[in-house]
Amino acid sequence: MTTHTDNTTEQPPAAPDTRALSRRRLLRIGAGVVGGGALLGAATGGGMLAGWLPGGVTLKKALGMTGTDGTVPDVVPGPVRVEKVRSAARGGEVTMVTMLPPGAAASTNLPVCVMLHGRGNDAQGMVTLGVPQFLAAAVKGGVPPFAVVAVDGGDATYWHQQTAGGDDPQAMLREELPGWLHARQLPTPRAAMGISMGGSGALQYGIGRTQAGRNLDAVALLSPAVFRTWTDARTTGGYADETDWRAHEPTLRLEQLQAGTLGVWCGQEDPFCPAARQVARQARARVERFPDGEHTDGFWRRVMPDAVSLVGHALATA
């Protein structure tokens, strides 16, 4: 299966303490440290290694200590509908993918979670990631059923209005997506899940819904690509200038987010981890998980069952 990762084009803030070390030298250092007492760190899941060893993150990557890749569940997915819709907000056609649980039909009684993709990806990439199978497996395991809808948000828009070109992904989500769903017998989304760049989009969407007096019941963030400073954000090409960044960066207005349930997952070896921890802390996440892991499809597949479960139960109890 071809994977779609967005970390090949993303330029996240540099991870701390990543020295340029050869793999051979890393292995020599690792062997020496283990002999001198690093077994304690291994016994606690490797968490100590990146914290005190020079070049710790790089060493953990070289030693394969960034966690196992998740796999797509071996289950039959539910209905998946891929179609083109015309978006005035984005200035052209976009793809919309509707993913339902097995045995379910589009219904106004079936709650909806909108799923926002990462940089370099698109709505159909969520199918490749295995979301239909993760949804099917979750419902089979007892998670209350819901629909997942993905739409194209652009390559490096960071899901915000562009200063030129008439492209506004947030306006598409707020003003057009509900109508598209209602025409297909589905309700307005009550939850949002975002991966990488989509995590920024999900936060912006949640804040916008709060400002409109229609809070989301759940927000799930997987490795959210958010930036605590303009110095970090300016390298991405997602913002015209510092003014543009300040106008749209969700970490600058987390106090405005009101959501029933917030979950944040990010790997310790992901350069976005410090910012993700800030989001979890300031927005009072109910679930926050920061295991070993990088900014990859493998990590997102590993944590996807937890994220899908959080969304399903939140939608059922709201």
C-alpha positions in Angstrom: 0.0 0.0 0.0 1.3 3.4 -0.9 1.5 5.7 2.0 1.1 9.5 2.1 3.3 11.2 4.7 3.5 14.9 4.9 6.8 15.0 6.7 8.8 14.9 3.5 7.7 18.4 2.6 7.0 19.9 6.0 9.7 21.9 7.7 8.8 21.7 11.4 10.9 23.5 14.1 14.2 21.8 14.6 14.1 19.2 17.4 16.5 20.1 20.3 19.9 18.5 20.6 20.1 16.6 17.3 23.8 16.5 16.5 25.0 15.3 13.1 26.4 11.9 14.2 27.1 8.9 11.9 25.1 5.7 12.5 28.3 3.9 13.4 29.3 6.5 16.0 25.7 6.5 17.4 25.8 2.7 17.8 29.2 2.9 19.6 27.8 5.6 21.9 24.6 3.6 22.5 26.6 0.4 23.4 28.8 2.3 25.8 26.0 4.0 27.5 24.0 0.8 27.9 27.1 -0.7 29.5 27.2 2.3 31.9 23.6 2.1 33.1 21.3 3.1 30.3 19.4 -0.2 30.9 17.4 1.8 33.4 16.2 4.0 30.6 15.3 1.1 28.5 13.4 -0.5 31.4 11.3 2.6 31.5 10.4 2.6 27.8 13.4 4.6 26.6 12.0 7.8 27.8 15.2 8.8 29.7 17.4 8.4 26.6 16.3 11.4 24.7 16.2 13.5 27.9 19.8 13.3 28.9 22.0 11.7 26.3 23.6 14.1 23.8 22.0 13.5 20.4 19.3 11.5 22.1 16.6 11.8 19.5 19.0 11.0 16.7 20.3 8.1 18.7 16.8 6.7 19.4 16.0 6.9 15.7 19.2 5.1 14.7 18.6 2.4 17.3 15.0 1.9 16.2 13.6 3.1 19.6 10.9 5.4 18.2 8.1 2.9 18.5 6.5 0.4 16.2 4.4 1.3 13.2 0.7 0.8 13.5 -1.1 -1.4 10.9 -4.4 -1.1 9.1 -7.0 -3.4 10.7 -7.8 -6.6 8.7 -11.5 -5.9 8.5 -14.0 -5.2 5.8 -14.6 -1.4 5.7 -18.0 0.2 5.4 -19.2 2.3 2.5 -16.8 4.9 1.1 -18.0 7.5 -1.3 -15.5 9.7 -3.3 -17.0 12.6 -5.2 -16.2 16.1 -6.5 -17.9 19.2 -5.2 -17.7 22.8 -6.2 -16.3 25.1 -3.5 -16.7 28.8 -4.0 -14.6 29.4 -0.8 -11.7 27.5 -2.3 -12.2 28.7 -5.9 -12.7 25.4 -7.6 -13.6 21.7 -7.3 -12.5 19.7 -4.3 -12.8 16.1 -3.4 -15.1 15.0 -0.6 -14.8 11.5 0.9 -17.6 10.1 3.0 -16.7 7.0 5.2 -19.5 5.1 7.0 -19.3 2.2 9.4 -20.3 -1.2 7.9 -24.0 -1.7 7.7 -24.7 2.0 8.1 -26.5 4.3 5.7 -26.3 8.0 5.5 -28.7 9.4 8.1 -29.3 12.6 9.9 -29.1 10.5 13.1 -25.5 9.4 12.4 -23.1 12.0 13.9 -20.2 13.3 11.7 -16.6 13.9 12.3 -14.7 16.0 9.7 -11.2 14.8 9.1 -8.5 17.3 8.0 -5.5 15.9 6.2 -1.8 17.0 6.5 0.5 18.9 4.2 1.2 17.2 0.9 -1.9 15.0 1.3 -5.6 15.2 0.4 -9.0 13.8 1.3 -8.4 10.5 -0.6 -5.2 10.1 1.4 -7.3 9.4 4.5 -8.6 6.3 2.7 -5.0 5.2 2.0 -4.2 5.7 5.6 -6.8 3.2 6.5 -9.5 5.3 8.2 -12.4 3.2 6.8 -10.9 0.1 8.3 -10.1 1.8 11.6 -13.7 3.1 11.8 -15.0 -0.4 11.0 -12.8 -2.1 13.6 -13.8 0.5 16.3 -17.5 0.0 15.7 -17.1 -3.7 15.7 -15.3 -3.4 19.1 -18.1 -1.4 20.6 -17.4 2.2 19.7 -20.7 4.0 18.9 -21.0 4.5 15.1 -20.4 7.7 13.4 -19.4 9.0 9.9 -16.1 10.4 8.9 -16.0 13.0 6.1 -12.7 14.3 4.6 -12.3 17.2 2.2 -9.4 18.7 0.3 -7.8 21.6 2.2 -4.9 22.4 -0.1 -1.2 21.5 -0.1 0.3 24.0 2.3 -2.7 26.2 3.3 -2.5 25.3 6.9 -6.3 25.3 6.6 -6.6 29.1 6.8 -7.6 31.9 4.4 -4.8 32.7 2.0 -3.9 36.4 1.5 -4.0 36.0 -2.3 -5.9 33.7 -4.7 -9.3 33.6 -3.0 -8.7 30.3 -1.2 -10.3 30.0 2.3 -10.5 26.4 3.6 -12.1 27.5 6.9 -14.9 29.2 5.0 -15.5 26.0 3.1 -15.8 24.0 6.4 -18.1 26.6 8.0 -20.3 27.7 5.2 -20.3 25.0 2.5 -19.6 21.6 4.2 -22.9 21.6 6.2 -24.9 22.1 3.0 -23.0 19.3 1.2 -23.7 17.0 4.0 -27.4 17.9 4.4 -27.9 17.2 0.7 -26.6 13.7 1.4 -28.7 13.1 4.5 -25.9 13.7 7.0 -25.8 16.4 9.7 -23.4 19.2 10.3 -20.1 17.9 11.9 -20.0 17.7 15.6 -16.3 16.6 15.8 -13.0 17.3 14.1 -9.9 15.1 13.7 -6.7 16.6 12.3 -3.4 15.1 11.3 -0.3 17.3 11.2 -1.3 20.4 9.2 -4.8 19.2 9.7 -4.3 19.5 13.4 -3.9 23.3 13.0 -7.0 23.3 10.9 -9.0 21.3 13.4 -8.1 23.8 16.2 -9.0 26.8 14.0 -12.3 25.1 13.1 -13.0 24.4 16.7 -12.2 27.9 17.8 -14.5 29.2 15.0 -17.3 27.0 16.1 -16.9 28.3 19.7 -17.0 31.9 18.4 -20.2 31.0 16.6 -21.8 29.5 19.7 -21.8 26.0 18.3 -19.0 24.1 20.2 -17.7 20.9 18.9 -18.2 17.8 21.0 -14.8 16.4 20.3 -11.5 17.5 18.8 -8.7 14.9 18.1 -5.2 16.1 17.2 -2.6 13.7 15.8 0.8 15.3 15.6 -0.6 18.8 15.2 1.6 21.1 13.1 1.3 24.2 15.1 3.9 26.9 15.8 4.7 28.7 19.0 6.8 31.4 17.3 7.0 33.1 14.0 10.6 31.9 13.7 9.4 28.4 13.5 6.4 29.1 11.3 8.2 31.2 8.7 10.1 28.3 7.2 6.9 26.4 6.2 5.7 28.6 3.4 2.2 28.4 4.9 2.0 32.0 5.9 2.6 35.2 3.9 4.2 37.0 6.8 4.2 37.4 10.5 0.9 39.3 10.5 -0.7 36.4 8.5 0.6 33.9 11.0 -0.6 35.9 14.0 -4.0 36.2 12.4 -4.4 32.4 12.1 -2.1 30.5 14.4 -4.4 28.6 16.9 -1.8 28.4 19.7 -2.1 32.2 20.1 -5.8 31.8 20.9 -6.3 28.5 22.6 -8.3 30.1 25.4 -11.0 30.6 22.8 -11.5 26.9 22.2 -14.4 25.3 24.0 -14.9 21.6 23.0 -16.5 18.8 24.9 -13.5 16.5 24.6 -10.0 17.2 23.4 -7.4 14.5 22.7 -3.8 15.1 21.7 -1.3 12.5 20.4 2.2 13.2 19.3 5.5 11.2 19.3 8.3 12.3 21.5 10.7 12.3 18.6 8.4 14.5 16.5 9.7 18.1 16.3 6.1 19.3 16.9 6.0 17.5 20.3 6.8 20.6 22.5 4.0 22.6 20.7 1.6 19.7 21.0 2.3 19.5 24.8 1.5 23.2 25.0 -1.8 22.7 23.2 -2.7 19.8 25.6 -1.8 21.8 28.6 -3.4 25.2 27.7 -6.6 23.7 26.2 -7.0 21.2 29.0 -7.0 18.1 27.0 -8.9 15.2 28.5 -6.6 12.7 26.7 -2.9 13.5 26.0 -0.5 10.8 24.8 3.2 11.4 24.0 4.8 8.0 23.4 7.9 7.3 21.4 7.2 8.1 17.8 7.9 10.3 14.8 5.9 12.3 12.3 4.9 9.4 10.1 1.9 7.4 8.8 3.1 4.5 11.0 2.7 6.6 14.2 -0.7 7.9 13.1 -1.9 4.3 12.4 -0.6 3.3 15.8 -2.7 6.0 17.7 -5.7 6.0 15.3 -7.7 3.4 17.3 -7.5 5.6 20.4 -8.5 8.8 18.5 -11.4 7.1 16.8 -12.6 5.7 20.1 -12.4 9.1 21.7 -14.5 10.7 19.0 -17.1 8.0 18.9 -17.7 7.9 22.6 -17.7 11.7 22.8 -20.3 12.0 20.1 -22.5 9.3 21.7 -22.5 10.9 25.1 -22.8 14.6 24.2 
